[in-house]
Amino acid sequence: MVNFFSPERVDMRMLYGVADGNARLTCELWIERFVNRENSECANIYISEFLTCKQILIVVVFLGFMLHHMLRINMSVAIIDMIISNGSNMTEVQRFDWNEEHKNDILGCFFWGYIVASLVSGHLSEVYGTRAVLGSGLVLATICTLLTPLVTSYLSYTYLIVLRIGVGIGLGVQFSSIMPLATKWIPPTDMSKFLSTMLASQLGTAATLIFCGYLIKAFGWPSVFYVTGAIGATWCLPWFYCVYDSPRQHPRISKEELQYLQQRVKFQTSAVPSRKPWAAILTSRPVWAIVIAFTCLLFNVHSAINYTYLYMNQVLKFNIKANGLISSLPFIATYLSSVLSSFLGDKWNKTGYLSVYAIRQIFTVGAFWVSVFSLIVQSIWGYNCIVSVVTFIIWQSSTGCHIAGCIPNAVDIAPNYSGTILGLGTSLGSIMGYLSTKIVATFIKNEQNFNQWRIFFWTAIALNVAGAGFYCIFASTEVQEWNNGPLCSEKQENCDDAVELCEINGK
């Protein structure tokens, strides 16, 4: 007996239903197919009819990096209204008698937690998986953000410092923990494009700078933390539901997509040493080339995040609404440059137009020299509004180019330990970010004085020159010998992946 509701019959009835004028029946059959269809490999979730599990992962990661900088930069924007009453709000809110040292400590203490988390998160993600490590960090950062207005208003300044350290710990896991996830989901020739999602953080910065100015004007500074915290809580749901550490662990992936990913990714992490070769990692010149370059890069990024908004408010005298829009432009440009750089880097890699080594050098060393040029111009004519906006855009655009440079270079030389390598770079870069707040606190006593800001710009120039020189001399794209070693235990997933890949390839 023919089952009238079998997939084949459903397809035929959908094909002829409208022609027969039976629109209601056709609608019912679509519901039957997309809600109650049996014998479907994706019966648990029908979003896979439109997006693959890999595409869903990319979307969630993209939004997660936007959230990262939203939760981070909200204080850089709100603190101006928390201290100085320079406008009328619809709702009068409490403000605080904090001096410049207090303000820089609030901005800088974020790095105390960020440094520690960055140092260990790459290793933790390689052991326990990115899903748990990154997800837990964002949950912590979200909770601390939502508590900020209450703690600041009803408790002391010390408790606010503790919350900001908590935000730093939560967000510090993100950048280095994404690498172990990438090596299992993304083919090597698409790595730069995937890693450009990391620079979605700059879009988060831009969005926060724009809408936070309006929130503060309308509802006061507490609304900044409530809104960004609510966005964080919302993001955590799809992260834990849709993202898994490898294709093999995903319960809703189709067999076709699983086989495709296993063949394309080639499981760069197939032979994982049972013990991490710390001595070899810490004495490797190519590793330190990446770490030093990434550290100098993060000085640029952290400095711009902390002080672009402040500089344009104090030196260039933009009001809070105009400042939000204008300060967002460099960060939008950063993301656009990262997309272009990743596209070019992957294209040149696939076509063989340039070697991987040449690509990494162009997008690292070349980007550093663009930063140097823009900062020299800024140090001379930075008192001019137009010049400052243009040079800030060029300066931050150059940081986006590193997404095809030193960042994927960690996967080139040691895919098994790419998270650890970027963790070292992120940790040292966070120290530089903290030092940038101390440089400003020490040398810039009057934030409206452009001549004092020149000290900061020349410090940034020196670091960019150092980063370019060190990377140019010591960088490599050859896989290091210590990346591979005795095969791991059969219980470890990377070995399971390797065995299954060999079976698929008939080896």
N, C-alpha and C positions, 0 to 999 in steps of 0.2 A: 504494500500500500504506500502510495506516495505521500510524503509529509508536505502538506500545503505550505507550512511555515519553515521549510528547510531553506538554507541560505540561497540555493539555486532558484527555488520557487519565489522567494522574496525578491530576488533580483529581477526575475521576469515580470512579476506583478508591478514592481516599481517602474519598470521600463514601459509597460503598457497601461498603467493605471490612469495617468492623466489623459492619454489618448482616448480612453473609454469614458472619460468624464467623471470617473470615480475619484474625485480629489480627496474625499474623506478616507477612503480605503488606502490611497497612496500615502497619506500622512500617517495612518496607523502602521503601515508597513515600514516606513522610515523609523518610527519609534521602536518597532519590533527589532529592527536591525541594529540600531545604535544604543538601545537600552537593554534588551533582553536577548541578544544574539548569543547562541551557543556555538561551540567549536571554534571560538575566536581566540587567537593567541594574545590578544590585548583586551580580553573581556573585562578586566579589572578597571581599566581607565581608558576612555575613548579619546582623550586628548592626543593619544598616539596616532589616531587617524590623520592628524594634521601636523604634529610635531614628533620627531624622534626623541628618544630619551636623551641623546647627546644634545640636541637643540634645546630641550627643556633645561638641561644642566647649564648650558651657556647663558640662557636668559636669567636664571636664578642667580648665577655667579655675577653676571653683569649688574643686576639690581643690588646684590650684596655689596659690591664695591662702591656703588653710589651711596648706599647706606653707611658704609664705613666712614666716609668723610662728612656725611651729615651729622653723625653722632660725635665726630671729633671737632668740627669747626664751629658747631653751634655756640660754644663758649667764647670763641674769638669774636663773634658778632655780638652776642648778648652782653658781654662784659662791659662794653662801652655804655650801655644803658643801665647796667647794674650799678655803675659808679657815678656817672655824670648825668645830671638832670638837664638835658639840653633840648627838651621838646615837651609838648603836652600829649598825654595819652588819654584815651577814652576811659581807661581804668588806671587809677593811681596805684602804683606798686612800690614796694619797699626798695630803697637803695642803700648802699653801704659805703662807709668811710674807709675805703681801701686806698693806700698809696701805690706808687709805681712798683715798689718791691712786692707788695701783695699781688698786684695784677700779674706781674711776670712769674711769680711763684705759682699762681693758679694755672697759667698757661703752660708753665714748664713742668709741673708735677705730673702731668699726663705722661711724660716720657719716662718717669720712674717705673711705672708699671709696664709701659710699652717696651722698654729695653729688655726687661726680664722675660716677658712673654715672647718677644721676637726671638730671643736666643734659644729657647727650648721648644717652641711650637713646631718648627720644621722637623725636629727629631720625633716629637710626640705624634705628629701626623704620619710620619713614616711607620711608626709602630702601631698606633691605635686607629689611624684613619682620619682623613680630613673632615668627614661628616661630623664626627663627634667633637673634634677639637675646635674647628671653626664655629660650628653651631653653638657650642657651649660658651665660647668667647663672646659671640654676638648677643646671646641671652644676657650675660653678665653686663655688657655695656649698655644694653637697653634698660635693664633694671636700674642701674646707676643713673642713667640719664633721666628717667621718670622721677626718681627721688630727689634730683638736684634742687628744684624750686622749694620743696618742703624743708629739706635739710638746710639750705642756705638761709631761709627765712626764720626758722625756729630753733636752729642749733648754731654752732659757731663756725667760724672760718676754717678751723681745723678739720671739721667733719666734711666740709666741701672738698678740701684737699684729698681726703681719703676716697671720696666718691670719684674724683678725677683720676686718681691712681687706678681705681677699679675700672674706669672706662679705658684707660691705657692698657691694662692687662687684657681686657676683653677684645680690644681692637688690635692689639699687638700680635695676635695669633694669625691674622688673616693673610698677609702677603706671603709669608714663608710657607704656610700650610697649604696653599693652593697648588704648589708645584707637584707634590706626590699625587694629587688628584689628576693633574694635567697629564702626567706621564702614562696614566692608565686609560684615559679617555680620548686623547688628542693625538693624531698622527704627527710625526716630526715635521713634516712639510707644512702643517697648519698651525704649528706651535705659536708663532709670533702673533697670528691673528687672534688665537684664543687668549693669549696673554694681554692683548690690547684691552680685554675686558677689565683688567686690573686698573687701567687708566679711566674706567668709568667713574672711579673715585673722584676724578676732577669734575665730572659732570655733577656729582653729588655736591661738591664744593660750590660750583656755580649756582646750582638750584638753591642751596642753603643761603648763599649770600643774597640772592634775589628775594626769596619769599620771607626770609627772617626779618629783613628791614620793614616789610609791610606788617608782619605779625607784631613786631615790637611797637610800631607806630599805633596799631589798632588795639592790642591787648596787653602790651607790656612784655618784658623779657621772659617771665615764666612760660609763656605760650610757646616759645622756641623749643624748650626742652620737652614739653608735653607733646607737641606735634611730631618732632623727630623721634621721640621715644615710641609713640604710637606706630609710626612707620616701621621702626625696628621690630616691634612685637608682631606686626602683620607679616613681615618678611620671614620670620622664623618658621612660620607654618609651612610654606612651600619648600623651604630648605630641608626640613626633616622628612617631608613626605615624598619629595621628588628627586632628591640627590642621594646617590650612593657612591661608595669609594671606588668601585670598579664596575664595568658592565656585568661581570659575572654575578655580583651581589644584587643587582637590580631585579626586583621581583616582577616587574611589568615590561621588561624589555623583550622584543621579539627575537626569535632565533636568527632571523635574517640580519637584524642590526647587530646582534652579538657577534655573529660570525664575521660580518663586515669590519667591525671595530677590531676584533682580534687579528684579522689579516692586515689591516692598515696600521694599527698602532705598533705591531711587531714586538710588543712587550719589552721595551727597553730595559725594564727592571726584572728581567727573567732570572738573572743569576745574582742573588743578593747574598753577600757575605754574612755569615752567622753573627759576626761581631763587627761593630763599626770601626773602621781604621782611623781613629782620631788623629794619631800621630801623622799619618800620611796626608790627611786632609789639612791639618794645621800647618804643615811644612810645604804645601804645594804652592808653587808660584802662580800657576793659572787660577787657583782658588783665590789667592789674595789679590790677584788682578781684578777679579769680579767683585770681591768684597770691598776693596778700596774704591773702585769705580762706583759701586752701588751706594757706598757711604757718602761720597761726594755728591752723587745725584740726590740722595735724600736730604742733604743739607739744603739744596736748592728748593726741593719740594716743601720741606717742613717750614723753611723760612718764609716762603710765599704764602703758605696756608696761615701762618701765625700773624704775618705783618703786612700783607697786601692791603687788607681792609683798613688796618690802623694807619698805614702810611698815606693812603689816599684820603683818609679822614683828617689826619693831623697836619700833613704837609701840603697836600693839594686842596684841602678844604671842601671836599665833596660832602653834601648832606647825606643823611642816612639812607634815603631812598635811592638817590643817584649813585651813591657809593656801592650799594648792593649790586646794581646792574653793571657798573663799570668794572668793579673788582672781579666780577664773574668772567669777564672776557678772557683773561689769561688762562683760566682753567678750562673753558670751552675749547680754546685753541690747543691746549695740551692734549685733550682727548682726540681732536681731529688730526693732530700730527701723529698721534700714536696709531690711529687707524691707517693713515697713509703709509707710515713707516712699516707697519706690520704687513700690509699688502705688498709693498715693494720688496721687503725682505723675503717673504715667502715665495713671491713670484721669481725673484732672482735665484733663490735656492732650488725651486722646482725645475726651472729651465736651464740651470747650470751657467747662467750669464756671469755670475760672480761666485767665487768660493764662499763657503760659510765663514771662513776667517775674514775675508775682505768685507763681507756684510756686517759682521760684528764690529770691525774696526770703524767702518764708515758711520754706523749709527751710534757708536759710543764716543770715539775720539772726536769725530766731526761735530757731534752734538755739544760736547764740552766746549769746543772752540766757538761755536755760535753763542753759547752762554757767556763766555768771556767777553766777546765783542759787545753783546747787549749790555752787560754789566758795566763795561768801561764807559759806554755812552750814558748810561744811567748815572754813574758817579760824577759825570761832568755836567750834564744838562737835566738832571732828575728833578729840578725845581719846576720845570715846565710841564704842564698837565698833559699836553698831547705827546710830548717826548716820553714821559713816564709811562703812559698807557701803552704806547707802541712797544717800548723796550720791555715792559713787563710781559706783554703778549709774546714777543720773540723769545725772551728768557725762558718762559714756561713751556712754550712750544718745543723748544730744544730738549726739554726733559722727557717729552713724550716719545722722542726718537729712540730712547734707550730700550723701548719695548722690543725692538728688533736688534738690540746690541747686547749689552752686558747681562740683561735679565735672562733671556733664553740661553745664554752662554753656559749657565749652570747645568742645563739639560744636556748641552753638547759634551761637556767634559765628564759629568758624573750624574747620569739620570737617576741612579739609585739614591743619591744623596743631594739632589738639587734643593730639596727643602731645607736641609741642614746648612748648605752654602748660603742660600738667600737669607736664612735665619741669622747667620753671622753678620751678613751685610746689613740687614734691617736693624739688628741690635746696635751695631756701631753707628749706623745712620741715625738712629734714635738718640744716641749720645750726642751726636753733632746737632740734632734738632734742639736738644735741651741746652747745649752750649750756645746756640744762636739766641735763646732767650736771655742768657747771662751776658752775652756780648751787647745786646740791646740795653739791658739793665745797667751795665757798667759804663758804656761809652755814650749812650744817648740819654742824657739827663733831661733834655728838652726835646720831646718828640716832634715839635714843630720846627726844629732847626735842621735844615737840609744838610748843612755842613757836618753835623754829627752823624747823620746817616751814611755819609761817604765812607766812614770807617767800616761799617757793616758791608757795604758793597765791595770794597777792596779785599776784605776777608773772603768773601764769596768768590772773587776773581782768583785769588791764590789757591783756593781749594779746587776750583775747576781745572786750573792748569796742572795741579798735582795729580788729579784723577786722570786727566788725559794722558799725561806722561807715563804714569805707572801702568795703565792698561795697555798703552801702545807697545811697551817694552815686554811685558810679561804675559799677555793674554795668549790663550791657545784654544783651539776647537777640537783637539784630539781627545778621545775618551781616555781617561787616566787608568793606569793598570790597577790601582786600588779600588776602582769602581766595581770590579768583578772579583769573585773569590769562590770558596767552597759553596756549593748550593745550599740554600736554606732548607729548613725542615719542611717535610711534605705538608705540614699543617699550615704553612704560610701561604698566603694567597698568590703571591707572585710566582711561586713555583708551580702551583696549580694551573695558573694562567699559561705558563710556559709549556707545560705538558699538554694542555688542551690545544694550544696553538700548533704544537708539533703534530698532534693527531689530525687536526684539520688540514694541515699542509701535506699530510701523508709522509712525514719524516719519521 
